[in-house]
Amino acid sequence: MQAAEQWVDISSPLLEKLTNSGVKVGWPGGCSGVVVNRLNGDVVIKVVGQGLWRSSDQGETWVRIDKDTVSGRDETGWATSVDQDDPRRMASFSLDGLAGWTTDGTNWKSFTNNGRNWDYGSIDWATPSPQTILAAKHETSPLGEVDLSTDGGVTWKELSIRIGGKPNALSMLGVMDATTLIYGNGNGIHRSTDSSVTWAQVSAANPQTRIPVLFKGTHYLGTTNGLLVSKDKGATWQAQGSAVNIWLGPFFGARETSMAVIGNEGVYVTQHAGNTWTRVAALKPKNAGFSFSPNWFGCYTWDPVHNAFYASAMGNPVFKLK
């Protein structure tokens, strides 16, 4: 795969069909948010204002899957995410609309609205029936409000901590288990084991990925210089592999050693747990709507089954690179 290869629009036929049938796509149009089931290659996109749609044939046909529990839009690349261990489990932290999730891939539930809702969020995917959710609220005063739910999104509590709420600000939050949380605000990684009552700094590192990724018992964060991993629910963090700039990911293949990440310099893959990285593509160029920059508006993901990459950003279609 070479950087010169083209990103191909896969969602405009769906959007045209919806528009022709009288369905109103929300502002600013297009799609925002894209994730993949790493086990079978199914791709899920968010149509702005019209929920989540799945394709099992790489964008040829689509079916809505969220049962009208999700609307709004994704402003960031971390707003809609899947459990990497069980990709049927999915959460979508919508802005200006209904946010929601499924914990089994079939039954969907909306979160209780909390104002304009969120830029991104983290779920307790370590638990079979998760209830703990941590979310970064959109454009608050003072900036950077963090909301916590311990009942699956039915009720929300504003926390005392603050994180950066702008594209270039370093900020991260994560749920490690039902009562263990982490966050970062450009001043290291902080951890709570009592559902945010008390916090302690556990690392001086500053992640760029805004939520941790859990896979096979290990949590992953991305930095300017590569991966950070924790095998003890965030109590300690170690560097893994060689240097690469990471804003989104890691997205996993069949094994822990197979990953893809996205940073300012493009799309990278490894088959060696990050010991070596191969640049396989440039970022999707901007052609309409918002930027595909991975530090905020750009949404990217990897289909390891078909070796395809997908990208979206508000006001744009979803594109595939294969």
C-alpha positions in Angstrom: 0.0 0.0 0.0 1.4 3.4 -1.0 0.6 6.9 0.2 -0.3 7.9 -3.4 -3.3 5.5 -3.5 -6.7 7.2 -3.4 -9.3 7.3 -0.6 -12.6 6.2 -2.2 -16.0 7.5 -1.1 -18.2 4.6 0.2 -21.1 6.4 2.0 -22.5 9.0 -0.5 -24.9 6.5 -2.1 -26.4 5.8 1.3 -26.7 9.6 2.1 -28.3 10.2 -1.3 -30.8 7.4 -0.7 -31.7 8.8 2.7 -32.1 12.3 1.4 -34.2 11.2 -1.5 -36.5 9.3 0.9 -37.1 12.5 2.9 -34.7 11.8 5.8 -32.9 14.9 7.1 -29.2 14.5 7.7 -28.1 16.9 10.5 -25.6 19.7 10.4 -22.9 19.8 9.0 -23.9 16.9 6.8 -22.1 13.7 5.8 -20.8 11.2 8.3 -18.8 11.4 11.5 -17.4 8.4 13.1 -16.2 5.0 11.8 -15.3 1.7 13.5 -14.6 -1.8 12.4 -15.3 -5.3 13.9 -11.7 -6.6 13.7 -13.0 -10.2 13.6 -15.2 -10.1 10.5 -14.4 -6.7 8.8 -17.9 -5.3 9.3 -17.7 -1.5 9.2 -20.0 0.8 11.1 -20.4 4.5 10.3 -22.4 7.3 12.0 -24.6 9.3 9.7 -24.9 12.8 11.2 -28.3 13.0 13.0 -29.3 9.5 11.8 -27.5 7.0 13.9 -25.2 4.0 13.2 -25.1 2.0 10.0 -23.3 -1.2 9.3 -21.9 -2.7 6.1 -20.8 -6.3 5.8 -19.5 -5.9 2.3 -17.1 -3.0 2.7 -19.5 -0.2 2.0 -21.6 -1.7 -0.8 -24.8 -2.0 1.2 -25.9 -0.6 4.6 -28.4 -1.3 7.4 -29.1 0.8 10.5 -28.2 -1.0 13.7 -28.8 1.3 16.7 -32.6 1.0 16.8 -32.9 4.8 16.9 -31.0 5.2 20.2 -28.2 7.3 18.6 -28.3 10.6 16.7 -26.1 13.7 16.8 -22.6 13.7 15.4 -19.0 12.7 16.4 -16.7 15.7 16.6 -13.7 13.5 17.5 -12.1 10.3 16.4 -12.7 8.7 19.9 -16.5 9.4 20.1 -17.6 6.1 18.7 -15.6 3.1 19.7 -15.8 -0.7 20.1 -14.5 -3.2 22.6 -11.5 -4.7 20.9 -11.9 -8.0 22.6 -15.6 -8.3 21.7 -16.3 -5.9 18.8 -20.0 -6.4 19.1 -19.9 -4.1 22.1 -20.0 -0.5 21.0 -20.5 3.0 22.4 -21.2 6.3 20.7 -20.7 9.6 22.6 -22.8 11.9 20.4 -22.6 15.7 20.4 -25.9 17.6 19.9 -28.0 14.4 19.9 -28.6 11.1 21.6 -25.6 9.1 22.7 -25.9 5.4 23.3 -24.4 1.9 23.5 -24.8 -1.8 23.2 -23.2 -4.3 25.6 -24.1 -7.3 23.5 -24.3 -6.1 19.9 -28.1 -6.5 19.8 -29.7 -4.5 22.5 -29.2 -0.8 22.4 -29.8 1.9 25.0 -29.6 5.7 24.9 -27.6 7.5 27.6 -29.5 10.1 29.6 -28.8 13.5 27.9 -26.5 15.8 29.8 -26.7 19.1 28.0 -25.0 19.1 24.6 -23.3 15.8 25.6 -19.8 14.7 24.9 -16.7 14.8 22.7 -15.6 11.3 23.6 -15.8 8.8 26.4 -14.5 5.5 27.9 -16.3 2.4 28.9 -15.5 -0.3 31.4 -15.0 -3.0 28.8 -13.1 -5.1 31.3 -16.5 -6.0 32.9 -19.0 -8.4 31.3 -21.9 -6.1 32.2 -20.3 -2.7 32.3 -21.9 0.2 34.3 -19.0 2.7 34.7 -18.6 5.4 32.0 -16.3 8.4 31.9 -17.0 11.1 29.3 -15.5 14.5 28.2 -18.3 17.1 27.9 -18.3 19.4 25.0 -17.5 23.2 25.3 -18.1 23.7 29.0 -17.3 26.7 31.2 -14.8 26.3 32.8 -13.4 24.2 29.9 -12.9 20.5 30.2 -15.7 19.1 32.3 -15.6 15.3 32.9 -18.8 13.4 33.7 -19.0 10.0 35.4 -21.8 7.4 35.3 -21.8 4.3 37.5 -25.2 3.1 36.3 -24.7 2.6 32.6 -25.5 6.2 31.6 -28.7 6.6 33.5 -27.3 9.3 35.8 -24.3 11.5 35.4 -22.0 13.3 38.0 -19.7 16.1 37.2 -16.2 15.4 38.6 -13.8 17.9 40.1 -11.0 17.1 37.6 -10.6 19.0 34.3 -9.1 18.0 31.0 -8.1 20.0 27.8 -11.1 20.6 25.6 -9.4 21.8 22.5 -8.0 19.9 19.5 -4.3 20.7 20.3 -4.6 20.2 24.0 -3.3 16.9 25.6 -6.2 15.2 27.3 -7.1 11.6 28.2 -9.6 9.8 30.3 -10.2 6.1 30.8 -12.2 3.5 32.8 -9.9 0.6 33.8 -12.6 -1.3 35.8 -15.7 -0.5 37.8 -14.0 1.7 40.3 -10.6 2.4 38.7 -10.2 5.5 36.5 -7.4 7.4 34.9 -7.0 10.8 33.3 -4.4 13.1 31.8 -4.3 16.8 31.2 -0.8 17.4 29.9 0.6 16.8 33.4 1.1 13.0 33.5 -1.3 10.2 34.1 -3.4 10.3 37.2 -5.3 7.3 38.7 -8.2 6.8 41.1 -9.2 3.4 42.7 -12.2 4.8 44.5 -14.4 6.1 41.7 -12.7 9.6 41.5 -12.8 10.4 45.3 -9.0 10.6 45.4 -6.3 10.7 42.6 -2.6 10.0 42.5 -0.1 10.6 39.7 1.2 7.3 38.4 3.3 8.4 35.4 4.9 11.5 34.0 4.0 10.5 30.4 1.5 12.5 28.4 -0.7 10.4 26.1 -2.0 11.7 22.9 -4.7 9.1 22.5 -7.7 10.4 24.4 -9.0 7.0 25.7 -7.1 3.8 26.5 -7.6 0.7 24.4 -8.1 -2.6 26.3 -7.1 -5.9 24.5 -6.5 -9.3 26.1 -6.0 -7.8 29.6 -3.6 -5.0 28.6 -4.4 -1.3 28.3 -2.7 0.8 25.6 -2.2 4.5 25.2 -0.4 6.3 22.4 2.3 9.1 22.7 4.5 11.1 20.4 7.1 8.4 20.8 5.1 5.2 20.6 3.0 2.9 22.8 2.5 2.9 26.5 1.1 -0.3 28.0 -0.3 -1.2 31.4 -1.0 -4.8 32.7 -2.1 -3.7 36.1 -5.1 -1.5 35.4 -3.0 1.7 35.0 -1.0 1.4 38.2 2.2 1.3 36.2 3.0 2.1 32.5 5.9 1.0 30.3 6.9 1.9 26.8 6.5 -0.8 24.2 8.2 -0.9 20.8 9.9 1.7 18.7 9.1 5.4 18.2 6.0 6.4 16.2 3.6 9.3 16.6 0.1 8.1 17.7 -3.1 10.0 18.0 -5.6 7.2 17.2 -5.4 3.5 18.1 -4.0 1.0 18.5 -6.5 -1.0 16.3 -5.8 -4.7 16.6 -5.6 -7.6 14.1 -5.9 -11.3 15.1 -3.1 -11.1 17.7 -1.6 -8.6 20.2 1.4 -8.2 17.9 -0.7 -7.0 14.9 -1.7 -3.3 15.2 -2.4 -0.2 13.3 -2.1 3.4 14.6 -2.6 6.9 13.1 -0.6 10.0 13.8 0.2 13.3 12.2 2.6 11.6 9.8 0.1 9.1 8.5 -1.1 5.5 9.0 1.3 2.9 10.4 1.0 -0.9 10.9 3.1 -3.4 12.8 3.1 -7.2 12.9 5.7 -7.2 15.7 4.0 -5.5 18.7 5.5 -2.2 17.7 9.1 -3.2 17.5 9.0 -2.1 13.9 6.4 0.1 12.2 5.6 0.5 8.5 4.0 3.6 7.1 1.3 2.5 4.7 -0.6 5.6 3.8 -0.8 9.4 4.2 -3.7 11.0 6.0 -6.9 11.6 4.1 -6.6 15.1 2.6 -9.3 17.6 3.4 -11.7 18.2 0.5 -14.9 19.4 2.3 -16.3 19.9 5.8 -13.9 19.5 8.7 -10.3 18.4 8.7 -9.2 14.7 8.8 -6.5 15.6 11.2 -6.3 12.7 13.8 -5.7 15.0 16.8 -9.5 15.9 16.9 -11.9 15.8 13.9 -10.4 12.9 11.9 -11.9 9.5 12.6 -9.8 6.5 11.3 -9.9 2.7 11.7 -8.5 -0.5 10.3 -10.1 -3.6 8.9 -7.4 -6.3 9.3 -9.6 -8.9 7.6 -9.6 -7.1 4.2 -6.5 -4.9 5.0 -8.5 -1.8 4.5 -8.5 1.6 6.2 -11.4 3.9 6.7 -11.6 7.6 7.5 -14.4 10.2 8.2 -14.7 13.7 9.5 -17.8 15.9 10.0 -19.3 17.3 6.8 -17.6 14.6 4.7 -18.5 11.1 3.4 -16.7 8.0 4.8 -13.7 7.0 2.7 -11.9 3.7 2.3 -8.3 3.1 1.4 -7.4 -0.4 0.3 
